[in-house]
Amino acid sequence: MLIVREVFTAKPGQASKLARLFKRSMAGMANVRVLTDFVGDYNTVVMEMEFEDLAAWQRMMDDYKSGKVSTGDVTPEEWAAYNTMWKTGRREIWQVVE
C-alpha cells in the first residue's frame, strides 16, 4: 500500500480556504484526508490519499486529467483561484510497511 501526500505551503490567510477547497473537491472519494498544520511549518495543507500501488495512483491521475474524476461541488472559477492560494508544493509517495 502507498500513501500519496500533496503538501502545500499556502499564502498567509489562505490555508483554511485551500483546505476547504480540497475537502469539497474530494467529497465522496474513499481513503482521502485533508490535513492542516497543528505544530510545524505555518500555512501547511496536506491532501493525503491511499493507493494499492503506483498503477492505481497513475490511473487516478489519468482519470483526473481527462475529467473522469469528480471535483465535488467545486466550480471552475474556484479551481481557477486554487493556484492563487499557495506559494509552493511537493508530492510525497510513501510505502506502508505491513
N, C-alpha and C positions, 0 to 999 in steps of 0.2 A: 504494500500500500504506500502511496505517496501523499504528502501534504504539499500543496502549492500555495505559497503566500505572495500576494501582490502588496508590497509595502510602499506606502506613500508618505511623504512629508508635505502636509497641507500648508498653504499660506496661512498666516495668522488670521484667526476668526473664521476659517473655512473648514476646519476639521470635522465639526459636527454636521455641517451641511454635506460634506463629502461622504461621511459615514452613512447618513440617512439616504443619500442617493444610491450608494452601493446596496444598502439593505433593501430598499424598494426594488432595485433592478434585479436582485437575486431572489425575490419572494417566490416561494414555491420550489426552489431548487434544493435538493437534498444535499447534506454534507457541506454546507456553506456557512461560514460565520464572518461577521464583521466585528473587528476589534478596534478600540481606541486606546491611546496611552493612559496608563494609570501611574506608572513610575517608569521613567525613561525619557527618551527624546520627546520634546513637546511637539504637538500637532501631528502625531503619527497615527495613521489609519491603515489597518491591515484587513485585506479580504483573504480569507483562508478557505481552501477547498480540498476535499479528499478525492483521490482517484485510485483505481486499482493499479494502473500502470501508466507509462508515458503515452501509450497508444490511446488510452481513454481520454487523457488530457488533450492530446492532439485532435481527436475527434471533436471534443467540445470547442476547442479554438477554431477549427474549421467551420463548425456549425455557427459559431458566433459571427465569424467574418462573413458568412453567406446569409445571415439574417434568420437562421433557423432557431436560434436561442432567443427566448422571450426576454425582454428587458423590463418585465413587470409593467407598472403604470408610469414609467419614466417617459416623458415626452422627448421628441427630437431636440427641442430647444434646451431642455435640461441637460441632455447629453452634450450639446454644443458648449454649454457652460462648464462642463466637467473639467476640461483642460485648463480653465482659468482658476481652479480651486487648489491646485497643488504645484509645488516647486520641483520636486524630484521624486523618483520612484525606482523600485527594483523588484525583480521576481526571485523568489527563493523556492527551490524544489527540494523537499526533504523526504528521505526514505524512512518509513516507520520500521523499527526493529521489533519483530514479534518473536 
